[in-house]
Amino acid sequence: MSGEKIIDWISADLSLPEAGIRNTVVMLSDGDTVPFISRYRKEKTGNFTEINVRDIADKLQYYIELETRKETVLKSIEDQKKLTSELKKQIEECKEKTKLEDIYLPYKPKRQTKATIAKANGLEPLAIEIMDQKLSMKEDRVKVINKYLNPEKGIDTLDKAVSGAIDIIAEQLSDNADIREMLRNFIASTGSIRSKATKAAENLKTKYDMYYDYNEPLKTIPGHRLLAIRRGSKEQVLSWKIIIDDENAVDMILAKVAKNNRSLFYPELFTSVKTAYDRHLYPSLQVEIFLAKMEDADKDAINVFATNAKNLLLAPPAGHKIIMGIDPGFRTGCKVVVVDTNGNFKEYHAIFPNEPALRVKEAEDILIDLIEEYYVELIAVGNGTASKETVNFVKAVLKKHNLTPKVVTVSEAGASVYSASPLASQEFPDLDVTVRGAISIARRLQDPLAELVKIDPKSIGVGQYQHDVNQIRLKKQLDDTVESAVNYVGANLNSASTELLSYISGIGRIVAKNIVQYRAKNGSFKDKKELMNIPLFGEKTFTQCSGFLRVAGGINPLDNSAVHPENYPIVEKMAADLSVDVSGLIGNEELIKKIDPKKYVTSDVGLLTLNDIIQELKKPGVDPRKDFSTAQFSDEINTLEDLKENMVLDGTVTNVTNFGAFVDIGVHQDGLVHISKLSSKFVSNPHEVISVGETLKVKVLKVDAELKRISLEVVGA
C-alpha cells in the first residue's frame, strides 16, 4: 500500500488537514522529534499541537505494523494456493488489526482439532452437504449418511459421522469473519460484565465489597471499575463473566446460515451453530472483548497517570534557595541535610525528636545550628512515616526561636528508589541511602523536574493500577510525558544533569553524558555553538536540541531564550531595523510593540513562528512553571482519629483519577474527593478542574476508620 493511503487513513482518523499530516510524517521519518516539530515547525504542520503530532506518530506506527502483518498474512495464504484477487483486495484495504485477523482465521495454520480429525476421516463432504441445505426432508437420511461411513478410520456409526461433520461446520462458522464481527458487535452493545465474590472472599470485608455481586453494561462501565474487577480477580477475591442473551446470539448466527428450516439436515445445522457458539465463538469473543475493554481502560488509566505525572513534574519550583531536607522517622530517627542554592550537598545529621527516643533538646540544637550556619530559607519534610510529628516539632522550634524558614511537606514517593539506584551511588558514593533520600527530598522542593527525572516515572506515586496496565505502553507514554515536560521548561546547559539533558529533544543518554563530561573538562558553555565540539554531536542533533537549551550570561543573549538559533538572523534584523543591538531589544516592551512580524515573513518562516519569537523576546528565559505555593496543614489534626465531619482543612492534591482526586490533609492517609464533590458545577473530567500538586481547602464528609477511608468535598469551588 502507498504512503498516501496511510496519510488518508490518519487524516480520517484524526480529522486533521492532510497536508500537515503529510509533512509531519515526513519529518518523523527523517528523525525529527515530537517536541521539535510542534515547537519549531509550525508552518509545516499548520500549527499542530504536541498532542496532534504524538497522535500522528502513534497512528503511523499502528499502520506500519498493520502493513507488515498484511505481508505475512498474504504470503501465508499464497503459499497455501488459496489467495484469490478478491481476498487479496479485502486484505489490502483492511485498516484494522482485529478485522485482518478475522479474515486470516480460516487460513491460519491450526494444530489438531476435532474438525481437522473429522476432515482427515473424510467427513468434509458430509459437512458441505449439510451446509448446502439442498436435500429436503423427503430424502432418506440414513442412506445419505451411510455414504460417508468409514469403519477403517473409526467412523462406523451414523452418530459418529454426523458428529464429525458438526465439528467441521462449527469450526468453519467460528472462523467466519462476518459472523465474528456480527457477534462481537452484539456482545459489545448488549452484554454486561458480571462480577461475584469468590467463595474464599464472600464473607470478608475488602475494598472490593461493591463488586461482590455486581452487574453493569459493557458499553457504559467506566475503565476504573473494570480495572478494579481485574485486580480483584488477580487477587482471587472476584470472578467475572460477560453476560449476554445466548439464545438471541444463536438465533442471529442461525439466521445468517440457515436458508430455511425444512432441509433434511436442519437439526444438524442448528446443532452446528449451537456448538460453534458454545465451544468457540462465545468463549473466545468473551475474552477478546474483555481484553479490548481492558485495553481501553488501560489507555484511560495510563492517560490519567501521564497527566498526573506531568503536573507533578511541572510543579512550581522553589528555585535557587538554601534548603534543609528532612526524611522523617520514629525509631531510626530523622535524616537532616542541607543543600545550597544549586542543590549541592553541604551537611548531614540524624536527629531523634520523635518516639521512642524523644531526644528533643539535642534535635532542637542541631536544627538551630544548621539553620543559622547555612541561612536556611526553606525546610522540606518528606510525607512518609512520622511526617506530621516531625513537621510539628520543626514548626515549634522555629516559633520558639523566632526563625523565618517556611516548612513544606514534600512527596517522597520514589525517593527510596532513587536512593538505592546506581545514579545515587555515583552522585553520593560515601553517603548512606537514607541520607541520599533526604537530599532528594530537599532537591524536589528546589526543582521538582530536575530531581524527578532521575526516578522511574512509575515510582512517583501518581497513578492507580500502574502495575496492572500494559507495561510497554505505560513506559512509552511516561517517557513521552517526561520528554514533553523537560522540553516545555528547557534545560540550563551549564547546570543540567545527564538525566535531564537526556530527555531534551534529539540528545539521548550518550550525548547527554558527553555534554556533562565536556562541561566538567572545559568549564561552562559560553555559546551554544560549542556543542558542535562534543563527540557524536552533529548538525541534526544541534537543530533538534538547541532551541530547548539555555545559556545564561553567555556571548549571545539569545542563547538564554527559546528562540531557535536558526532564527537568530531574523531577531538581529529586527533589532537593526529598530537601531538597537539584540541585547537592547530583548525585554524592551516598547520596542517590541513596534515590530511588524509581516515584514519578516520568508518562504521558511511564517507568522506562527514570528509571533512565537516576539513573545519570547518579551520574557526570555523565564521559567514557564507556576509560582511556588504550599498548603499549611493544621497542627491539631495529626491522625485519622482527629478528624471530625464538617471540618475544613488545607490539603494538597496527590493524585487525580477519572472518578475524583486524592488529597493529603496531613493525617498519613489521603482522602478522596469524589468527582461529584469537586465543584458545585457538573464535572465530566476531574483534570479539567484540579491537578496534582494543587493546594485547596476541603471539608470532611465521612471517615471510615476500619477501611481507612476519608470522604472529602472541595470548599468554595
ROBAKOL-639115 format. One record per residue (C-alpha): x, y, z negated. Coordinates in steps of 0.05 Angstrom, whole numbers, padded with zeros to 5 digits, always signed. Last residue first. Layout:
XYZ
...
This chain:
-00306+00511-00881
-00312+00544-00950
-00296+00481-00991
-00276+00417-00957
-00311+00357-00988
-00278+00299-01025
-00290+00226-01041
-00236+00193-01084
-00225+00118-01081
-00181+00079-01129
-00222+00014-01119
-00237+00008-01193
-00232+00083-01207
-00286+00102-01157
-00289+00178-01159
-00343+00219-01125
-00355+00288-01096
-00290+00325-01115
-00288+00393-01081
-00232+00412-01034
-00190+00474-01021
-00140+00474-00963
-00068+00465-00943
-00051+00438-00874
+00005+00388-00868
-00033+00341-00822
-00087+00377-00783
-00159+00401-00790
-00216+00429-00748
-00207+00400-00678
-00169+00340-00705
-00232+00317-00741
-00267+00303-00674
-00342+00306-00669
-00353+00358-00724
-00422+00387-00737
-00420+00452-00776
-00415+00459-00852
-00345+00431-00844
-00302+00372-00863
-00356+00336-00902
-00388+00297-00845
-00318+00274-00822
-00308+00242-00891
-00258+00278-00935
-00218+00222-00967
-00176+00230-01030
-00103+00212-01034
-00079+00176-01096
-00019+00197-01138
-00061+00250-01173
-00035+00314-01139
-00092+00332-01093
-00065+00297-01031
-00118+00297-00976
-00139+00242-00928
-00180+00265-00868
-00242+00241-00833
-00272+00186-00790
-00227+00192-00729
-00167+00196-00774
-00125+00253-00804
-00069+00240-00853
-00032+00278-00908
-00075+00340-00913
-00051+00382-00973
-00096+00398-01031
-00119+00454-01077
-00175+00435-01124
-00249+00448-01136
-00280+00401-01189
-00352+00382-01171
-00345+00311-01199
-00290+00302-01250
-00218+00281-01240
-00172+00271-01300
-00180+00195-01296
-00149+00194-01227
-00086+00224-01256
-00050+00291-01261
-00102+00347-01263
-00081+00398-01315
-00023+00430-01276
-00068+00440-01215
-00033+00431-01149
-00009+00492-01110
-00012+00480-01035
+00045+00505-00991
+00060+00558-00937
+00113+00568-00883
+00095+00608-00822
+00072+00568-00761
+00120+00538-00711
+00141+00575-00647
+00211+00592-00675
+00231+00658-00642
+00290+00651-00594
+00267+00708-00550
+00208+00750-00573
+00187+00798-00517
+00234+00767-00465
+00197+00701-00474
+00131+00731-00453
+00164+00762-00392
+00195+00696-00372
+00129+00659-00379
+00095+00712-00335
+00149+00701-00283
+00139+00625-00285
+00065+00629-00271
+00074+00688-00223
+00115+00648-00174
+00188+00626-00169
+00211+00582-00111
+00190+00622-00050
+00202+00686-00089
+00159+00731-00133
+00199+00786-00167
+00158+00847-00148
+00094+00811-00169
+00121+00810-00241
+00112+00885-00249
+00156+00902-00308
+00137+00967-00343
+00110+00931-00405
+00179+00900-00415
+00209+00970-00423
+00162+00989-00479
+00166+00921-00513
+00242+00921-00517
+00256+00851-00545
+00306+00834-00490
+00315+00893-00442
+00376+00925-00474
+00410+00857-00479
+00398+00848-00404
+00431+00913-00385
+00390+00975-00374
+00371+01017-00313
+00299+00989-00308
+00312+00959-00240
+00377+00931-00268
+00340+00897-00325
+00290+00864-00277
+00348+00843-00232
+00384+00811-00291
+00319+00776-00311
+00313+00747-00240
+00387+00727-00240
+00375+00689-00306
+00323+00645-00272
+00366+00583-00260
+00389+00591-00332
+00318+00575-00357
+00287+00627-00402
+00273+00593-00468
+00317+00642-00505
+00384+00644-00542
+00424+00634-00477
+00390+00697-00451
+00437+00738-00496
+00497+00714-00453
+00563+00712-00490
+00536+00676-00550
+00506+00702-00615
+00453+00646-00618
+00460+00590-00566
+00393+00556-00555
+00375+00493-00517
+00308+00477-00485
+00321+00513-00419
+00388+00478-00412
+00361+00406-00414
+00336+00385-00346
+00379+00430-00302
+00441+00413-00342
+00427+00339-00337
+00420+00344-00262
+00483+00386-00255
+00524+00334-00292
+00543+00317-00364
+00573+00248-00369
+00633+00276-00407
+00624+00348-00432
+00656+00406-00393
+00589+00422-00360
+00561+00439-00428
+00607+00500-00429
+00557+00533-00383
+00511+00542-00442
+00557+00596-00468
+00593+00609-00534
+00589+00538-00559
+00616+00529-00629
+00682+00495-00643
+00725+00455-00595
+00733+00387-00630
+00669+00385-00671
+00629+00415-00614
+00656+00364-00564
+00638+00308-00613
+00567+00336-00621
+00558+00343-00546
+00585+00272-00533
+00536+00244-00584
+00479+00279-00548
+00505+00251-00481
+00502+00180-00509
+00434+00190-00544
+00393+00218-00486
+00401+00286-00452
+00348+00297-00399
+00298+00336-00441
+00320+00342-00513
+00305+00280-00554
+00379+00261-00561
+00394+00331-00586
+00354+00320-00650
+00387+00253-00665
+00457+00279-00650
+00445+00335-00699
+00430+00407-00679
+00477+00461-00706
+00513+00494-00647
+00464+00477-00592
+00405+00502-00632
+00347+00460-00609
+00280+00474-00576
+00213+00480-00611
+00169+00452-00556
+00226+00407-00534
+00230+00374-00602
+00155+00367-00609
+00146+00336-00539
+00204+00288-00548
+00176+00267-00616
+00108+00254-00585
+00137+00216-00526
+00175+00172-00574
+00110+00163-00613
+00073+00144-00549
+00126+00094-00527
+00132+00063-00596
+00057+00055-00603
+00050+00025-00534
+00104-00027-00549
+00075-00040-00619
+00004-00053-00596
-00036-00039-00659
-00035-00078-00724
+00026-00048-00759
+00001+00023-00746
-00067+00005-00777
-00074+00077-00800
-00025+00132-00785
+00011+00190-00818
+00063+00155-00862
+00130+00175-00833
+00153+00104-00822
+00123+00092-00753
+00162+00153-00728
+00228+00116-00740
+00268+00166-00780
+00324+00214-00759
+00274+00257-00720
+00243+00272-00788
+00302+00315-00811
+00306+00365-00754
+00231+00368-00748
+00217+00381-00822
+00266+00439-00827
+00282+00466-00896
+00228+00426-00932
+00249+00362-00898
+00321+00380-00916
+00306+00377-00990
+00270+00310-00985
+00327+00282-00941
+00378+00303-00994
+00337+00268-01048
+00335+00204-01006
+00411+00207-00995
+00418+00209-01071
+00376+00146-01077
+00417+00111-01024
+00481+00123-01064
+00532+00172-01037
+00603+00159-01011
+00585+00145-00938
+00540+00206-00932
+00528+00221-00858
+00550+00153-00833
+00512+00116-00887
+00451+00159-00871
+00457+00141-00797
+00467+00067-00813
+00399+00069-00848
+00387+00057-00922
+00370+00129-00938
+00329+00137-00874
+00282+00080-00892
+00278+00106-00964
+00258+00174-00938
+00204+00143-00894
+00147+00176-00930
+00176+00227-00979
+00122+00278-00969
+00143+00343-01002
+00114+00377-01064
+00138+00449-01068
+00164+00486-01129
+00179+00560-01118
+00244+00588-01146
+00234+00651-01189
+00262+00638-01259
+00231+00666-01323
+00268+00616-01367
+00206+00584-01397
+00167+00591-01333
+00221+00556-01292
+00228+00501-01343
+00152+00490-01346
+00149+00488-01270
+00203+00435-01268
+00167+00391-01320
+00100+00398-01284
+00132+00379-01218
+00166+00319-01250
+00101+00293-01280
+00065+00303-01213
+00119+00265-01175
+00128+00208-01224
+00123+00157-01167
+00122+00188-01097
+00108+00260-01074
+00181+00281-01069
+00198+00347-01103
+00227+00405-01063
+00253+00464-01103
+00260+00530-01067
+00307+00591-01074
+00367+00561-01110
+00419+00613-01127
+00474+00560-01125
+00503+00568-01195
+00438+00594-01227
+00393+00539-01201
+00444+00484-01214
+00458+00506-01286
+00383+00515-01301
+00367+00445-01274
+00423+00412-01314
+00402+00447-01378
+00329+00426-01370
+00349+00353-01358
+00391+00352-01421
+00334+00383-01461
+00282+00334-01434
+00318+00268-01445
+00249+00234-01446
+00279+00165-01434
+00214+00125-01424
+00183+00169-01399
+00201+00231-01360
+00257+00283-01365
+00312+00235-01344
+00361+00274-01299
+00410+00248-01247
+00458+00299-01216
+00482+00316-01146
+00520+00374-01113
+00531+00411-01048
+00500+00374-00988
+00497+00415-00924
+00426+00433-00902
+00447+00497-00866
+00424+00544-00922
+00458+00501-00974
+00434+00435-01003
+00425+00419-01077
+00412+00350-01105
+00371+00320-01162
+00356+00246-01170
+00301+00236-01222
+00306+00179-01272
+00310+00104-01262
+00256+00091-01314
+00209+00146-01290
+00223+00172-01221
+00226+00235-01177
+00270+00247-01116
+00286+00320-01127
+00314+00367-01073
+00340+00436-01091
+00340+00484-01033
+00383+00542-01011
+00343+00575-00955
+00353+00575-00879
+00282+00559-00859
+00221+00538-00900
+00199+00502-00837
+00125+00502-00816
+00102+00432-00798
+00117+00415-00725
+00139+00344-00740
+00078+00335-00785
+00031+00361-00731
+00065+00316-00680
+00059+00256-00726
-00014+00269-00738
-00028+00275-00663
+00013+00212-00649
-00023+00172-00703
-00091+00195-00677
-00070+00177-00606
-00045+00110-00631
-00111+00096-00666
-00151+00115-00604
-00106+00073-00559
-00111+00015-00607
-00187+00021-00608
-00186+00019-00532
-00142-00042-00534
-00187-00072-00587
-00246-00063-00541
-00207-00098-00486
-00186-00153-00535
-00259-00163-00556
-00279-00164-00483
-00226-00216-00465
-00241-00259-00527
-00316-00260-00513
-00301-00268-00438
-00261-00332-00450
-00310-00365-00498
-00372-00342-00459
-00347-00362-00390
-00314-00429-00400
-00349-00482-00442
-00416-00451-00458
-00426-00411-00394
-00397-00461-00345
-00434-00518-00381
-00500-00481-00377
-00489-00466-00303
-00470-00539-00290
-00531-00563-00330
-00576-00519-00287
-00544-00547-00224
-00553-00618-00250
-00627-00604-00263
-00633-00572-00193
-00603-00634-00160
-00661-00653-00114
-00679-00581-00097
-00744-00553-00122
-00719-00499-00170
-00699-00450-00115
-00637-00418-00086
-00598-00426-00151
-00531-00390-00153
-00544-00318-00176
-00609-00333-00212
-00572-00387-00251
-00520-00338-00274
-00572-00288-00298
-00612-00344-00331
-00550-00366-00370
-00540-00296-00396
-00613-00289-00416
-00610-00354-00455
-00546-00332-00490
-00574-00265-00514
-00509-00237-00542
-00469-00239-00607
-00394-00227-00607
-00362-00263-00666
-00322-00244-00727
-00292-00276-00790
-00271-00235-00850
-00226-00241-00911
-00173-00283-00877
-00123-00226-00879
-00120-00228-00803
-00196-00225-00801
-00197-00165-00847
-00146-00132-00802
-00189-00145-00741
-00252-00121-00776
-00216-00057-00798
-00190-00045-00728
-00261-00054-00701
-00286-00004-00752
-00232+00046-00733
-00250+00040-00660
-00321+00063-00668
-00378+00014-00651
-00422+00043-00597
-00416-00003-00537
-00403-00065-00578
-00469-00057-00616
-00461-00065-00692
-00471-00123-00741
-00443-00131-00811
-00450-00182-00866
-00385-00179-00905
-00363-00117-00865
-00383-00065-00918
-00342-00101-00971
-00277-00098-00931
-00240-00057-00984
-00248-00118-01029
-00295-00143-01082
-00292-00219-01082
-00352-00267-01079
-00351-00276-01003
-00275-00279-00999
-00257-00353-00996
-00320-00370-00958
-00302-00319-00905
-00341-00254-00904
-00380-00241-00841
-00371-00199-00779
-00418-00191-00720
-00399-00150-00659
-00457-00135-00613
-00471-00151-00541
-00516-00112-00494
-00470-00068-00452
-00404-00105-00460
-00436-00173-00455
-00475-00156-00392
-00416-00121-00360
-00372-00182-00371
-00428-00227-00346
-00434-00190-00280
-00358-00185-00273
-00348-00259-00287
-00404-00278-00239
-00374-00235-00183
-00303-00261-00194
-00324-00335-00192
-00274-00376-00233
-00327-00395-00285
-00373-00417-00229
-00319-00460-00198
-00303-00491-00266
-00376-00508-00278
-00383-00537-00208
-00324-00585-00217
-00346-00607-00287
-00417-00618-00260
-00389-00663-00205
-00353-00704-00258
-00416-00712-00300
-00456-00732-00239
-00407-00787-00221
-00401-00811-00292
-00477-00812-00300
-00486-00852-00236
-00439-00906-00261
-00373-00937-00238
-00329-00876-00231
-00269-00907-00264
-00220-00895-00208
-00226-00965-00178
-00301-00962-00192
-00310-00905-00142
-00383-00882-00138
-00394-00824-00090
-00443-00857-00041
-00484-00882-00101
-00503-00810-00116
-00546-00803-00054
-00579-00871-00063
-00595-00857-00136
-00628-00790-00119
-00673-00818-00064
-00696-00757-00027
-00766-00728-00036
-00739-00679-00089
-00708-00639-00032
-00636-00641-00009
-00606-00576+00016
-00584-00549-00053
-00514-00533-00026
-00487-00533-00097
-00507-00605-00110
-00478-00627-00043
-00413-00589-00057
-00407-00623-00125
-00419-00691-00091
-00364-00675-00040
-00317-00656-00099
-00326-00724-00132
-00266-00760-00102
-00233-00782-00167
-00178-00729-00157
-00234-00677-00156
-00261-00704-00222
-00191-00700-00253
-00183-00628-00228
-00251-00611-00258
-00237-00642-00326
-00173-00602-00327
-00100-00614-00310
-00060-00551-00310
-00082-00498-00262
-00048-00459-00205
-00087-00394-00195
-00128-00396-00132
-00198-00392-00164
-00170-00340-00214
-00140-00293-00163
-00202-00250-00152
-00214-00246-00228
-00141-00229-00239
-00147-00171-00190
-00210-00147-00224
-00175-00144-00291
-00115-00106-00262
-00160-00054-00230
-00147-00018-00164
-00166-00072-00113
-00159-00050-00041
-00101-00096-00026
-00135-00155-00059
-00200-00147-00020
-00162-00136+00045
-00123-00201+00034
-00187-00238+00019
-00219-00214+00083
-00157-00230+00124
-00157-00300+00096
-00104-00327+00048
-00116-00401+00034
-00052-00432+00061
-00030-00448-00011
+00034-00408+00001
-00010-00350+00023
-00048-00353-00043
+00017-00349-00083
+00047-00296-00039
-00015-00252-00044
-00016-00259-00120
+00057-00242-00129
+00052-00181-00083
-00011-00159-00119
+00026-00161-00186
+00078-00112-00159
+00022-00067-00134
-00012-00068-00203
+00054-00052-00238
+00063+00009-00192
-00009+00027-00205
-00001+00028-00280
+00066+00065-00277
+00035+00120-00235
-00024+00124-00282
+00023+00133-00342
+00065+00186-00306
+00001+00223-00284
-00025+00222-00356
+00042+00248-00381
+00039+00306-00330
-00031+00324-00350
-00014+00322-00424
+00046+00368-00411
-00002+00416-00378
-00007+00423-00303
+00004+00494-00278
-00004+00481-00204
+00047+00425-00206
+00099+00457-00161
+00088+00528-00187
+00090+00503-00258
+00159+00472-00251
+00194+00498-00313
+00151+00479-00373
+00108+00420-00348
+00164+00390-00305
+00218+00399-00358
+00176+00370-00415
+00156+00310-00371
+00226+00294-00349
+00254+00297-00279
+00283+00231-00255
+00271+00238-00180
+00210+00193-00184
+00181+00239-00236
+00193+00298-00189
+00160+00262-00130
+00100+00241-00173
+00092+00312-00197
+00093+00340-00126
+00040+00291-00105
-00002+00304-00166
+00000+00379-00155
-00021+00370-00083
-00078+00322-00102
-00111+00371-00150
-00133+00337-00215
-00196+00296-00229
-00155+00246-00270
-00179+00180-00240
-00195+00209-00171
-00127+00244-00166
-00092+00182-00191
-00127+00140-00138
-00110+00188-00081
-00038+00190-00105
-00036+00114-00103
-00064+00115-00033
-00012+00165-00012
+00043+00120-00038
+00023+00071+00015
+00000+00000+00000
